[in-house]
Structures are given as structure tokens and as C-alpha cells.
Amino acid sequence: MAPRPYFYTAALSLLAAAVTLAACSDNMGTPAPALTADLKLVHADASTGPVDLEVGGTTVIQGLAYGQASPITRVPGGTQHIVLKSGTTIVATLDGSISETTLNSLLLSSTGAQFAAVVTPDTGAVATDRANIRLINVVGPNTEDPNVLDVKVTAPAPDTVMTLGVDTRISRYNTLMYFDPGEFTFKFQPEGVATVLTQVTFTVAAGQTKDVVLERAAGGTYTASVVIEQ
């Protein structure tokens, strides 16, 4: 038999290689989605134990306890199905778009799970010699007045007392504020009124970061809790 031409043998080799690659691709399955977005989970629901977070069917955060905020975690961006579980119990599900250009702050509270509508970028990193505090607002089902509150912050000297404003109709993840370490009290009052709707007192050590989470219940009452950032 006459020898096969070289180009014929080479063609058979390329075809065999292509078949092998296709089979390997089928065995490996669909490639995992790229991790293209930043997400932080804030657990402020006292009635729920440690939670796991799934994004697009993949667990990205495990065992986050109440009163904790996760580190910034890389997750798939774009439209995703999001599931929060405590053990085998599904706590909440969301179908939404995860931004690939800004931090996504997912807030779990007694009213459910929601993404912060506004995320204010931090003006700087955590200060190791200061108390780092963040104010987070969770939007509840009740939107009756008062919706605009004064936040009276009592801080260690020299800051003493300062006043912030918050619109409770907008879920917001605010930038870090820096103080001297010590004890703090946050009082939430209707704008221009002395009545205290809720307040919380806590301490922050140097280099520590804590979030004050404001939440409104269906009945219109406000509560404030403190979450430690990792």
C-alpha cells in the first residue's frame, strides 16, 4: 500500500485532538461564572442564626453570625439568584442585578433581605488608631412620618455631640466616620423634635469597625442595633 500523504495524516491528528478536547470540555461541564463583583453581607436579624449566602447556586459566604458583617467577597456579577440559608432553612431569596462597578451591600434584618439602594464609598481605609463607625439604614414596610430623622451622636471628647440626618425611606450604606475610641450613644429623633424614637449605646476600640443599623418595623417603630465588621 502506498504511504498516506503527510497532509492526510496531519489532518487525522488534528481531528483526533479536536474530538479529545470536546470530550474533555463535556466532562468538565459548564465553566464557573467569573467572580467580577464585590459584595458585603450585613447580618442584623436577631431571630436568625448563622447564615450562608448562595449566589447563582454557589455558596460564597458561610456561617455569618448575627451582629457580624462579612469581609468584602468576590461574587459573580450581573443578574443572579440569591439565597440566604440558616442551616437547611431558607431565610430569604432575591433575584437581582449585582453591580460590577460598585460595592453591593446586602442587608439581612427582621424585615427580610435587601440591597442598599445607596452605597457611599469609604473616604479611606479603616484607621488603626481610631474608632471606625458606619451608619446603615434598612427600609421597612412602613413609610409614614416621621421619615427624616436627626441622629444625635454622643462621642468621646473632643467630638462630644454631633448631629447627622437620615432619610429612612432610602436603604443606605454610609461611609466610615472616624472618632477617638470609647463609648458612643446614637439617638434617633424626628427632625427638629426632642422625642427619642430609639437609641443604642456601645463601645468601639482603636482599629475596630462597628455599624449602627437603623430599622423600621411594620408598625412604624424604630430599632437600632450594632454590627461588627470583619
N, CA and C of each residue as an Amber inpcrd file, in Angstrom:
protein
   690
   0.8710000  -1.1920000   0.0000000   0.0000000   0.0000000   0.0000000
   0.8990000   1.2290000   0.0000000   0.5020000   2.1990000  -0.7890000
   1.2950000   3.4310000  -0.8580000   1.1430000   4.2110000   0.4390000
   2.1920000   4.8660000   0.9390000   2.1010000   5.6520000   2.1720000
   1.1150000   6.8000000   2.0340000   0.4250000   7.1260000   3.1460000
  -0.5160000   8.2470000   3.1420000   0.2370000   9.5600000   2.9720000
  -0.3350000  10.4880000   2.2380000   0.3170000  11.8070000   2.1280000
   0.4070000  12.4440000   3.5200000   1.3990000  13.2950000   3.7380000
   1.6180000  13.9340000   5.0400000   0.4160000  14.7610000   5.4780000
  -0.1600000  15.5210000   4.5110000  -1.2680000  16.4020000   4.9020000
  -2.4740000  15.5960000   5.3720000  -2.6270000  14.3570000   4.8300000
  -3.7450000  13.4990000   5.2370000  -3.5560000  13.0270000   6.6840000
  -2.3230000  12.6030000   7.0120000  -2.0160000  12.1410000   8.3720000
  -2.1580000  13.2740000   9.3770000  -1.6950000  14.4610000   9.0120000
  -1.7970000  15.6280000   9.9020000  -3.2500000  15.9990000  10.1610000
  -4.0700000  15.9030000   9.1270000  -5.4910000  16.2310000   9.2810000
  -6.1670000  15.2860000  10.2550000  -5.8370000  13.9620000  10.1310000
  -6.4040000  12.9920000  11.0640000  -5.9850000  13.2830000  12.4990000
  -4.7210000  13.7000000  12.6890000  -4.2240000  14.0120000  14.0310000
  -4.9600000  15.2040000  14.6190000  -5.1870000  16.2490000  13.8110000
  -5.9070000  17.4330000  14.2900000  -7.3440000  17.0890000  14.6540000
  -7.9780000  16.2110000  13.8150000  -9.3570000  15.8140000  14.0910000
  -9.4480000  15.0510000  15.4050000  -8.4990000  14.1600000  15.6430000
  -8.4900000  13.3940000  16.8890000  -8.3050000  14.3050000  18.0920000
  -7.4380000  15.3060000  17.9450000  -7.2110000  16.2550000  19.0390000
  -8.4710000  17.0530000  19.3320000  -9.1820000  17.4510000  18.2910000
 -10.4070000  18.2210000  18.4840000 -11.4640000  17.4100000  19.2100000
 -11.5720000  16.1010000  18.8090000 -12.5510000  15.2340000  19.4770000
 -12.2090000  15.0680000  20.9480000 -10.9080000  14.8970000  21.2470000
 -10.4620000  14.7380000  22.6320000 -10.7800000  15.9760000  23.4570000
 -10.5080000  17.1640000  22.8910000 -10.7970000  18.4090000  23.6050000
 -12.2870000  18.5580000  23.8550000 -13.1010000  18.2130000  22.8690000
 -14.5560000  18.3230000  23.0400000 -15.0350000  17.4040000  24.1440000
 -14.4980000  16.1910000  24.1960000 -14.8890000  15.2450000  25.2460000
 -14.4830000  15.7560000  26.6030000 -13.2660000  16.3400000  26.7220000
 -12.8230000  16.8930000  27.9980000 -13.7120000  18.0290000  28.4360000
 -14.1150000  18.8670000  27.4490000 -14.9780000  20.0020000  27.7750000
 -16.3090000  19.5230000  28.3190000 -16.8620000  18.4420000  27.6750000
 -18.1330000  17.8920000  28.1470000 -18.0000000  17.3340000  29.5440000
 -16.8500000  16.6900000  29.8380000 -16.6440000  16.1000000  31.1590000
 -16.5130000  17.1610000  32.2350000 -15.8800000  18.2810000  31.8740000
 -15.6800000  19.3350000  32.8660000 -16.9510000  20.1140000  33.1420000
 -17.9160000  20.0740000  32.2330000 -19.1560000  20.8060000  32.4330000
 -19.0040000  22.2720000  32.0950000 -20.0270000  23.0660000  32.4230000
 -20.0140000  24.4900000  32.1300000 -19.0490000  25.2170000  33.0530000
 -18.1830000  26.0670000  32.4870000 -17.2340000  26.7910000  33.3420000
 -17.9640000  27.6360000  34.3780000 -17.3520000  27.7550000  35.5590000
 -17.9440000  28.5760000  36.6180000 -17.9470000  30.0420000  36.2000000
 -18.9900000  30.7980000  36.5780000 -19.0170000  32.2210000  36.2170000
 -17.8670000  32.9790000  36.8670000 -17.3870000  33.9960000  36.1690000
 -16.2590000  34.7740000  36.6760000 -16.6700000  35.5680000  37.9150000
 -15.7500000  35.7000000  38.8660000 -16.0030000  36.4820000  40.0750000
 -15.6480000  37.9270000  39.7620000 -16.6750000  38.7180000  39.4770000
 -16.4420000  40.0550000  38.9290000 -17.0180000  41.1830000  39.7650000
 -17.5930000  40.8790000  40.9370000 -18.2570000  41.9110000  41.7230000
 -17.8900000  41.7780000  43.1960000 -18.0000000  42.8850000  43.9270000
 -17.7180000  42.9190000  45.3610000 -19.0240000  42.9670000  46.1420000
 -19.1450000  42.1160000  47.1640000 -20.3630000  42.0540000  47.9650000
 -20.0010000  41.9350000  49.4410000 -20.7630000  42.6410000  50.2790000
 -20.6410000  42.5350000  51.7340000 -22.0270000  42.2100000  52.2970000
 -22.0750000  41.2090000  53.1830000 -23.3250000  40.8120000  53.8230000
 -23.3450000  41.3080000  55.2590000 -24.4250000  41.9990000  55.6370000
 -24.6110000  42.5120000  56.9930000 -25.7450000  41.7260000  57.6450000
 -25.4360000  41.0190000  58.7420000 -26.4300000  40.1810000  59.4320000
 -26.9330000  40.9250000  60.6690000 -28.1430000  41.5020000  60.5510000
 -28.7320000  42.2720000  61.6480000 -30.0930000  41.7270000  62.0570000
 -30.3230000  40.4400000  61.8470000 -31.5890000  39.8100000  62.2220000
 -31.3600000  38.9470000  63.4600000 -31.7710000  39.4510000  64.6210000
 -31.5150000  38.7590000  65.8880000 -32.2460000  37.4250000  65.9850000
 -33.2760000  37.2110000  65.1830000 -34.0590000  35.9800000  65.2630000
 -33.5010000  34.8650000  64.3820000 -32.4280000  35.1400000  63.6650000
 -31.8680000  34.1640000  62.7330000 -30.4390000  33.8070000  63.1270000
 -30.1460000  32.5200000  63.1170000 -28.8030000  32.0610000  63.4490000
 -27.8140000  32.3320000  62.3330000 -26.6370000  31.7170000  62.3980000
 -25.6240000  31.9250000  61.3510000 -26.1880000  31.6120000  59.9710000
 -25.8050000  32.4090000  58.9770000 -26.3630000  32.2620000  57.6360000
 -25.2710000  31.9800000  56.6080000 -25.6790000  31.2530000  55.5670000
 -24.8580000  31.0300000  54.3800000 -25.4830000  31.8090000  53.2350000
 -24.6440000  32.3110000  52.3530000 -25.1220000  33.0770000  51.2010000
 -24.7370000  32.3520000  49.9230000 -25.7570000  32.0710000  49.0770000
 -25.5200000  31.4800000  47.7620000 -25.8020000  32.5170000  46.6770000
 -24.9150000  32.6030000  45.7180000 -25.1020000  33.4690000  44.5560000
 -24.9920000  32.5980000  43.3100000 -26.0890000  32.5160000  42.5470000
 -26.0700000  31.6950000  41.3450000 -25.8000000  30.2360000  41.6150000
 -26.2430000  29.7190000  42.7730000 -26.0760000  28.3180000  43.1030000
 -24.7680000  27.9690000  43.7760000 -23.8850000  28.9550000  43.9860000
 -22.5970000  28.7240000  44.6300000 -22.5610000  29.4170000  45.9780000
 -22.1590000  28.7030000  47.0250000 -22.0400000  29.3020000  48.3530000
 -20.7950000  30.1720000  48.4070000 -20.9880000  31.4610000  48.7020000
 -19.8660000  32.4100000  48.7060000 -19.5310000  32.9030000  50.1120000
 -20.4840000  32.8050000  51.0500000 -20.2490000  33.1790000  52.4480000
 -20.8790000  32.0990000  53.3170000 -20.1560000  31.6440000  54.3460000
 -20.6520000  30.5820000  55.2070000 -20.6160000  30.9940000  56.6750000
 -21.6980000  30.6460000  57.3940000 -21.7170000  30.7570000  58.8490000
 -21.5720000  32.1600000  59.3970000 -22.1380000  33.1600000  58.7260000
 -22.0570000  34.5330000  59.2410000 -23.0640000  34.6950000  60.3750000
 -22.5680000  35.0120000  61.5730000 -23.4210000  35.0930000  62.7600000
 -24.1230000  36.4400000  62.8500000 -25.2170000  36.4440000  63.6270000
 -25.9090000  37.7120000  63.9050000 -24.9460000  38.6990000  64.5620000
 -25.0710000  39.9740000  64.1520000 -24.2090000  41.0110000  64.7000000
 -22.8640000  41.1170000  64.0120000 -22.7200000  40.4440000  62.8610000
 -21.4690000  40.4670000  62.1140000 -21.7250000  40.9580000  60.6910000
 -20.7130000  41.6030000  60.1270000 -20.7050000  41.9390000  58.7000000
 -19.5300000  41.2060000  58.0740000 -19.7510000  40.6050000  56.9340000
 -18.7090000  39.8040000  56.2940000 -17.6270000  40.7050000  55.6980000
 -16.4480000  40.1390000  55.4470000 -15.4780000  40.8660000  54.6270000
 -16.0450000  41.0500000  53.2210000 -15.4760000  41.9690000  52.4550000
 -15.8710000  42.1050000  51.0580000 -15.5080000  40.8130000  50.3290000
 -16.4910000  40.2420000  49.6350000 -16.3450000  38.9400000  48.9920000
 -16.5600000  39.0780000  47.4930000 -15.7120000  38.4310000  46.6940000
 -15.8630000  38.4460000  45.2430000 -16.9210000  37.4160000  44.8320000
 -17.8870000  37.8760000  44.0180000 -19.0020000  37.0260000  43.5930000
 -19.2650000  37.2630000  42.1110000 -20.0450000  36.3780000  41.4660000
 -20.4280000  36.6300000  40.0780000 -21.2980000  37.8780000  39.9750000
 -21.0490000  38.6810000  38.9490000 -21.8470000  39.8870000  38.7450000
 -23.0170000  39.6410000  37.8080000 -23.7880000  40.7030000  37.5670000
 -24.9360000  40.6160000  36.6780000 -26.1620000  40.0810000  37.3880000
 -27.1590000  39.6660000  36.6200000 -28.4100000  39.1590000  37.1800000
 -28.1750000  37.7890000  37.8050000 -28.5140000  37.6570000  39.0950000
 -28.2280000  36.4330000  39.8380000 -29.4110000  36.0570000  40.7350000
 -29.5120000  34.7520000  41.0150000 -30.4700000  34.2600000  42.0110000
 -29.7120000  34.1160000  43.3260000 -30.2130000  34.7900000  44.3710000
 -29.5110000  34.8730000  45.6520000 -30.3480000  34.1760000  46.7160000
 -29.7010000  33.3190000  47.4970000 -30.3890000  32.5610000  48.5420000
 -29.6260000  32.7130000  49.8490000 -30.3470000  33.0220000  50.9140000
 -29.7910000  33.0680000  52.2630000 -30.3750000  31.9020000  53.0580000
 -29.4880000  31.0820000  53.6580000 -29.9260000  29.9290000  54.4240000
 -29.3530000  29.9810000  55.8280000 -30.1450000  29.5000000  56.7920000
 -29.6550000  29.2490000  58.1380000 -29.8080000  27.7630000  58.3670000
 -28.6930000  27.0290000  58.3170000 -28.7750000  25.5770000  58.3070000
 -29.4040000  25.1350000  57.0020000 -30.4850000  24.3470000  57.0970000
 -31.1960000  23.9110000  55.8930000 -32.4140000  24.7840000  55.5930000
 -32.6700000  25.7850000  56.4450000 -33.8380000  26.6470000  56.2790000
 -33.5080000  27.8340000  55.3830000 -34.3250000  28.0440000  54.3630000
 -34.1550000  29.2140000  53.5040000 -34.7310000  30.4280000  54.2170000
 -33.8830000  31.4090000  54.4790000 -34.2800000  32.6250000  55.1940000
 -34.8610000  33.6470000  54.2340000 -34.2360000  33.7940000  53.0670000
 -34.6850000  34.7920000  52.0940000 -34.1230000  34.4470000  50.7300000
 -34.8380000  34.8630000  49.6820000 -34.3530000  34.7260000  48.3140000
 -34.5390000  36.0550000  47.5940000 -33.6250000  36.3310000  46.6780000
 -33.6780000  37.5500000  45.8830000 -33.2700000  37.2260000  44.4570000
 -33.8820000  37.8740000  43.4950000 -33.4210000  37.8490000  42.1190000
 -33.1140000  39.2930000  41.7450000 -31.8370000  39.5680000  41.5340000
 -31.4690000  40.9550000  41.2690000 -30.1570000  41.0540000  40.5460000
 -29.8130000  42.2760000  40.2150000 -28.5780000  42.5480000  39.4950000
 -27.4910000  42.9530000  40.4810000 -26.3340000  42.2890000  40.3830000
 -25.1890000  42.6080000  41.2220000 -24.2270000  43.4710000  40.4170000
 -23.9970000  44.6730000  40.9000000 -23.1560000  45.6260000  40.1740000
 -21.7060000  45.1620000  40.1440000 -21.0600000  45.3480000  38.9950000
 -19.6490000  45.0090000  38.8640000 -18.7550000  46.2280000  39.0460000
 -19.3570000  47.3870000  39.3080000 -18.5720000  48.6240000  39.4090000
 -18.6200000  49.2620000  40.7940000 -19.5950000  48.8730000  41.6370000
 -19.6880000  49.4260000  42.9840000 -19.8530000  48.2890000  43.9910000
 -19.6090000  48.5950000  45.2650000 -19.8160000  47.6110000  46.3200000
 -21.3090000  47.3090000  46.4550000 -21.6400000  46.0280000  46.5690000
 -23.0160000  45.5970000  46.7940000 -23.1690000  45.2470000  48.2700000
 -24.0070000  46.0040000  48.9920000 -24.2170000  45.7670000  50.4120000
 -25.5670000  45.0900000  50.5970000 -25.5420000  43.8110000  51.0020000
 -26.7600000  43.0400000  51.2200000 -27.0820000  43.0500000  52.7070000
 -28.2790000  43.5340000  53.0610000 -28.6650000  43.7340000  54.4510000
 -29.7280000  42.7180000  54.8390000 -29.4230000  41.8920000  55.8400000
 -30.4050000  40.9490000  56.3840000 -30.8760000  41.4660000  57.7250000
 -32.1860000  41.7190000  57.8460000 -32.7670000  42.2330000  59.0870000
 -34.0820000  41.5090000  59.3420000 -34.7930000  41.9320000  60.3760000
 -36.0540000  41.2700000  60.7220000 -37.1220000  41.4740000  59.6550000
 -36.9390000  42.4740000  58.7750000 -37.9020000  42.7170000  57.7020000
 -37.5350000  41.9700000  56.4250000 -36.4670000  41.1820000  56.4410000
 -36.0770000  40.4250000  55.2580000 -34.6910000  40.7970000  54.7810000
 -34.4270000  40.5550000  53.5070000 -33.1240000  40.8560000  52.8990000
 -33.3160000  41.8720000  51.7870000 -32.4040000  42.8190000  51.7120000
 -32.4690000  43.8380000  50.6720000 -31.0670000  44.3710000  50.4120000
 -30.8470000  44.8160000  49.1760000 -29.6160000  45.5010000  48.8560000
 -29.7580000  46.9730000  49.2030000 -28.7040000  47.5760000  49.7290000
 -28.7190000  49.0180000  49.9670000 -28.8450000  49.7350000  48.6250000
 -29.8160000  50.6500000  48.5530000 -30.0250000  51.3870000  47.3070000
 -28.8880000  52.3650000  47.0450000 -28.3070000  52.8820000  48.1210000
 -27.2010000  53.8390000  48.0140000 -26.0330000  53.3090000  48.8280000
 -24.8720000  53.2020000  48.2080000 -23.6530000  52.8020000  48.8930000
 -22.6400000  53.9240000  48.7160000 -22.3210000  54.6130000  49.8150000
 -21.3640000  55.7110000  49.7600000 -19.9580000  55.1470000  49.9250000
 -19.0920000  55.3370000  48.9210000 -17.7320000  54.7760000  49.0340000
 -17.0000000  55.3470000  50.2450000 -16.2280000  54.4970000  50.9100000
 -15.4320000  54.9740000  52.0330000 -14.3920000  55.9800000  51.5570000
 -14.2020000  57.0100000  52.3580000 -13.2160000  58.0350000  52.0130000
 -11.8000000  57.5730000  52.3260000 -11.6560000  56.4850000  53.0320000
 -10.3360000  55.9670000  53.3620000 -10.4450000  54.5990000  53.9890000
  -9.3060000  53.9780000  54.2530000  -9.2950000  52.6560000  54.8540000
  -9.6070000  52.7360000  56.3370000  -9.7870000  51.5750000  56.9460000
 -10.0020000  51.5240000  58.3950000  -8.7820000  52.1250000  59.0940000
  -9.0410000  53.0540000  60.0020000  -7.9520000  53.7100000  60.7490000
  -7.6110000  52.8660000  61.9630000  -6.3760000  52.4260000  62.0580000
  -5.9850000  51.5180000  63.1360000  -5.9060000  52.2030000  64.4940000
  -5.8170000  53.5450000  64.5120000  -5.7190000  54.2710000  65.7800000
  -7.0030000  55.0060000  66.1390000  -8.0850000  54.7610000  65.3800000
  -9.3520000  55.4580000  65.6270000 -10.4760000  54.4430000  65.7920000
 -11.6190000  54.9230000  66.2850000 -12.8460000  54.1380000  66.2860000
 -13.5420000  54.3850000  64.9510000 -13.8440000  53.3300000  64.2250000
 -14.4540000  53.4250000  62.8940000 -15.9280000  53.0410000  62.9980000
 -16.8210000  53.9450000  62.5850000 -18.2620000  53.7110000  62.7330000
 -18.9730000  54.0200000  61.4210000 -19.9290000  53.1520000  61.0850000
 -20.7170000  53.3220000  59.8620000 -22.2030000  53.3290000  60.2200000
 -22.9850000  54.1530000  59.5650000 -24.4340000  54.2000000  59.7620000
 -25.1180000  53.5380000  58.5680000 -25.9800000  52.5620000  58.8600000
 -26.7080000  51.8330000  57.8170000 -28.2040000  51.9780000  58.0790000
 -28.9620000  52.3000000  57.0400000 -30.4130000  52.3670000  57.1750000
 -31.0620000  51.2500000  56.3810000 -31.9970000  50.5460000  57.0280000
 -32.7720000  49.4860000  56.3920000 -34.1900000  50.0020000  56.1770000
 -34.6860000  49.8930000  54.9630000 -36.0410000  50.3630000  54.6660000
 -37.0470000  49.2990000  55.0640000 -38.0310000  49.6860000  55.8770000
 -39.0900000  48.7750000  56.2980000 -40.3640000  49.0040000  55.5090000
 -41.4110000  48.2220000  55.7910000 -42.6640000  48.3380000  55.0380000
 -43.4710000  49.5800000  55.3810000 -43.1840000  50.2170000  56.5110000
 -43.9360000  51.3910000  56.9390000 -43.2090000  52.6520000  56.4900000
 -43.8980000  53.5120000  55.7330000 -43.2750000  54.7490000  55.2260000
 -43.9990000  56.0100000  55.7030000 -44.7870000  55.8890000  56.7850000
 -45.4580000  57.0640000  57.3270000 -44.4580000  57.9520000  58.0620000
 -44.7990000  59.2200000  58.2430000 -43.9560000  60.1360000  59.0070000
 -43.8250000  59.6460000  60.4530000 -42.6780000  59.9210000  61.1250000
 -41.5550000  60.6990000  60.6120000 -40.5970000  59.8630000  59.7590000
 -40.2110000  60.3980000  58.6060000 -39.3020000  59.7130000  57.7020000
 -37.9040000  60.3120000  57.7070000 -37.8030000  61.5710000  58.1170000
 -36.4940000  62.2210000  58.1980000 -36.1320000  62.3760000  59.6710000
 -35.0150000  61.8000000  60.0620000 -34.6190000  61.7920000  61.4650000
 -33.3130000  62.5410000  61.6770000 -33.1920000  63.1130000  62.8640000
 -31.9130000  63.6280000  63.3480000 -31.2290000  62.5140000  64.1310000
 -29.9440000  62.3330000  63.8760000 -29.1560000  61.3400000  64.6110000
 -28.2010000  62.0990000  65.5200000 -28.4630000  62.0600000  66.8240000
 -27.6220000  62.7440000  67.8040000 -26.5500000  61.7640000  68.2790000
 -25.3170000  62.0450000  67.9300000 -24.2050000  61.1610000  68.2600000
 -23.4150000  61.7520000  69.4160000 -23.3660000  61.0420000  70.5330000
 -22.5170000  61.4350000  71.6560000 -21.2520000  60.5960000  71.5840000
 -20.1130000  61.2860000  71.4200000 -18.8390000  60.6120000  71.2060000
 -17.8190000  61.0960000  72.2240000 -16.7270000  60.3540000  72.3970000
 -15.6740000  60.8190000  73.3170000 -15.1260000  62.1720000  72.8830000
 -14.6970000  62.9720000  73.8550000 -14.0820000  64.2600000  73.5450000
 -12.8640000  64.0220000  72.6410000 -12.5760000  64.9530000  71.7140000
 -13.1540000  66.2870000  71.5990000 -14.4060000  66.3750000  70.7390000
 -14.9160000  65.2480000  70.1780000 -16.0680000  65.3270000  69.2850000
 -17.3640000  65.6050000  70.0490000 -17.5110000  65.1010000  71.2470000
 -18.6950000  65.2420000  72.1080000 -19.9780000  64.9670000  71.3200000
 -20.8280000  65.9840000  71.0650000 -22.1230000  65.7390000  70.4280000
 -22.1320000  66.2980000  69.0090000 -22.5980000  65.4660000  68.0530000
 -22.7610000  65.9210000  66.6760000 -24.1080000  65.4230000  66.1610000
 -24.6420000  66.0680000  65.1320000 -25.9490000  65.7090000  64.5850000
 -25.8150000  65.3440000  63.1110000 -26.3920000  64.1900000  62.7630000
 -26.4590000  63.7420000  61.3760000 -27.9270000  63.6860000  60.9590000
 -28.1740000  63.5560000  59.6820000 -29.5340000  63.3980000  59.1840000
 -29.6770000  62.0920000  58.4270000 -30.8620000  61.4860000  58.4880000
 -31.1080000  60.2480000  57.7550000 -32.5310000  60.2380000  57.2260000
 -32.6770000  59.9100000  55.9330000 -33.9910000  59.7210000  55.3200000
 -34.2830000  58.2290000  55.3510000 -35.2600000  57.8180000  56.1630000
 -35.4910000  56.3950000  56.4060000 -36.2090000  55.7010000  55.2470000
 -36.5420000  56.4350000  54.1960000 -37.1900000  55.8200000  53.0340000
 -36.1710000  55.2860000  52.0340000 -34.8850000  55.5160000  52.2900000
 -33.8270000  55.0830000  51.3720000 -32.8820000  54.1420000  52.1210000
 -32.7400000  52.9100000  51.6300000 -31.7690000  51.9940000  52.2410000
 -30.3700000  52.4840000  51.8630000 -29.5540000  52.7200000  52.8860000
 -28.2680000  53.3830000  52.6330000 -27.1560000  52.7450000  53.4650000
 -26.0170000  52.5590000  52.8170000 -24.8010000  52.0330000  53.4380000
 -23.7870000  53.1710000  53.3800000 -23.5890000  53.8390000  54.5130000
 -22.8150000  55.0780000  54.5220000 -21.3160000  54.8370000  54.6800000
 -20.5540000  55.8810000  54.4370000 -19.1130000  55.8310000  54.5740000
 -18.7020000  55.7550000  56.0390000 -17.4670000  55.3440000  56.2910000
 -16.9490000  55.2860000  57.6550000 -16.7720000  56.6840000  58.2340000
 -17.0430000  56.7880000  59.5300000 -16.7320000  58.0050000  60.2980000
 -15.6550000  57.6350000  61.3130000 -14.7760000  58.5730000  61.6210000
 -13.6330000  58.3060000  62.4860000 -13.7220000  59.1250000  63.7690000
 -13.5490000  58.4540000  64.9200000 -13.6030000  59.1050000  66.2190000
 -12.4640000  58.5890000  67.0870000 -12.2880000  59.2480000  68.2310000
 -11.4160000  58.6710000  69.2460000 -12.1320000  57.4620000  69.8500000
 -11.3940000  56.4200000  70.2340000 -12.0290000  55.2300000  70.8260000
 -12.7640000  55.5780000  72.1190000 -13.7780000  54.7780000  72.4350000
 -14.5180000  54.9930000  73.6720000 -15.9700000  54.5870000  73.5370000
 -16.8300000  55.2120000  74.3520000 -18.2570000  54.8880000  74.3710000
 -19.0420000  55.8850000  73.5190000 -20.0310000  55.3520000  72.7890000
 -20.8460000  56.1710000  71.8890000 -22.3250000  55.9120000  72.1620000
 -23.1380000  56.9600000  71.9740000 -24.5840000  56.8210000  72.0130000
 -25.1630000  57.4540000  70.7540000 -25.9880000  56.6920000  70.0300000
 -26.7040000  57.1920000  68.8590000 -28.1760000  57.2980000  69.2280000
 -28.7240000  58.5270000  69.2300000 -30.1460000  58.7500000  69.4780000
 -30.8160000  59.1740000  68.1770000 -31.9440000  58.5410000  67.8600000
 -32.6670000  58.8390000  66.6310000 -33.9610000  59.5670000  66.9900000
 -34.1090000  60.7820000  66.4770000 -35.2410000  61.6520000  66.8100000
 -35.8570000  62.2130000  65.5350000 -37.1780000  62.4670000  65.5170000
 -37.7610000  63.1550000  64.3640000 -37.0580000  64.4950000  64.1520000
 -36.9160000  64.8800000  62.9040000 -36.1940000  66.1100000  62.5930000
 -36.7750000  67.3000000  63.3540000 -35.9280000  67.9610000  64.1310000
 -36.3350000  69.1450000  64.8670000 -37.1550000  68.8780000  66.1090000
 -37.2840000  67.6140000  66.5180000 -38.1010000  67.2430000  67.6810000
 -37.2160000  66.5080000  68.6800000 -37.4630000  66.7360000  69.9610000
 -36.6160000  66.1550000  71.0060000 -36.9750000  64.7200000  71.3550000
 -38.1320000  64.2200000  70.8940000 -38.5560000  62.8620000  71.2310000
 -37.5820000  61.8330000  70.6650000 -37.1320000  60.9280000  71.5100000
 -36.1970000  59.8830000  71.0750000 -37.0040000  58.6520000  70.6520000
 -36.8630000  58.2500000  69.3850000 -37.5770000  57.0890000  68.8660000
 -36.8710000  55.7850000  69.2330000 -35.5660000  55.8070000  69.1870000
 -34.7570000  54.6640000  69.6020000 -33.3320000  55.1410000  69.8130000
 -32.5530000  54.4060000  70.5840000 -31.1630000  54.7640000  70.8050000
 -30.3590000  53.5120000  71.1210000 -29.0470000  53.6120000  70.9530000
 -28.1630000  52.4940000  71.2340000 -26.8450000  53.0490000  71.7580000
 -26.2940000  52.3830000  72.7800000 -25.0130000  52.7700000  73.3730000
 -24.0460000  51.5980000  73.2510000 -22.8130000  51.8760000  72.8440000
 -21.8360000  50.8200000  72.6000000 -20.4320000  51.4120000  72.6710000
 -19.4290000  50.5550000  72.7380000 -18.0400000  50.9980000  72.7590000
 -17.3330000  50.5130000  71.4930000 -16.3510000  51.2920000  71.0730000
 -15.5320000  50.9260000  69.9200000 -14.0660000  51.1380000  70.2950000
 -13.2560000  50.0980000  70.1090000 -11.8290000  50.1820000  70.4140000
 -11.0610000  50.7250000  69.2150000  -9.8310000  51.1060000  69.4430000
  -8.9810000  51.5990000  68.3610000  -8.8040000  50.5120000  67.3090000
  -9.0250000  50.8680000  66.0540000  -8.8850000  49.9300000  64.9550000
 -10.1020000  49.0750000  64.6980000 -11.1050000  49.1400000  65.5820000
 -12.3210000  48.3470000  65.4200000 -13.3310000  49.0930000  64.5660000
 -14.1550000  48.3420000  63.8260000 -15.2040000  48.9490000  62.9990000
 -16.5530000  48.3710000  63.3940000 -17.5050000  49.2610000  63.6950000
 -18.8660000  48.8300000  64.0270000 -19.8720000  49.6250000  63.1970000
 -20.9650000  48.9340000  62.8360000 -22.0420000  49.5480000  62.0740000
 -23.2600000  49.7380000  62.9730000 -23.8610000  50.9150000  62.9230000
 -25.1400000  51.1600000  63.5920000 -26.2290000  50.9840000  62.5380000
 -27.0880000  49.9720000  62.7490000 -28.1200000  49.6320000  61.7630000
 -29.4730000  50.1170000  62.2740000 -30.0950000  51.0240000  61.5310000
 -31.4220000  51.5490000  61.8750000 -32.4610000  50.8160000  61.0450000
 -33.5300000  50.3630000  61.7190000 -34.5650000  49.5860000  61.0330000
 -35.9380000  50.0090000  61.5240000 -36.8940000  50.0230000  60.6160000
 -38.2620000  50.3810000  60.9720000 -39.1850000  49.1890000  60.7820000
 -39.9670000  48.8800000  61.8100000 -40.8760000  47.7340000  61.7620000
 -42.1630000  48.1100000  61.0360000 -43.0000000  47.0930000  60.7520000
 -44.2540000  47.3260000  60.0350000 -45.1730000  48.2730000  60.7970000
 -45.1030000  48.2170000  62.1440000 -45.9550000  49.0880000  62.9430000
 -45.4720000  50.5250000  63.0330000 -44.2850000  50.8100000  62.4850000
 -43.7670000  52.1750000  62.4860000 -42.7390000  52.4530000  63.5520000
 -42.4810000  51.4850000  64.4400000 -41.4770000  51.7010000  65.4890000
 -40.0700000  51.4590000  64.9360000 -39.1200000  52.2100000  65.4930000
 -37.7270000  52.1050000  65.0640000 -36.9130000  51.3130000  66.0830000
 -35.9120000  50.5740000  65.5760000 -34.9370000  49.9150000  66.4310000
 -33.5440000  50.1480000  65.8500000 -32.5600000  50.1600000  66.7340000
 -31.1690000  50.3160000  66.3030000 -30.3470000  49.1890000  66.9050000
 -29.4660000  48.6120000  66.1020000 -28.5950000  47.5350000  66.5620000
 -27.1830000  47.8200000  66.0830000 -26.2220000  47.0860000  66.6500000
 -24.8200000  47.2960000  66.3280000 -24.2400000  46.0250000  65.7310000
 -23.5340000  46.1690000  64.6290000 -22.9240000  45.0530000  63.9170000
 -21.4220000  45.2870000  63.8240000 -20.6470000  44.2320000  64.0460000
 -19.1880000  44.3310000  63.9720000 -18.7370000  43.9580000  62.5600000
 -17.9300000  44.8050000  61.9550000 -17.3660000  44.4950000  60.6410000
 -16.0890000  43.6780000  60.8050000 -15.9380000  42.6690000  59.9560000
 -14.7330000  41.8410000  59.9550000 -13.6710000  42.4550000  59.0460000
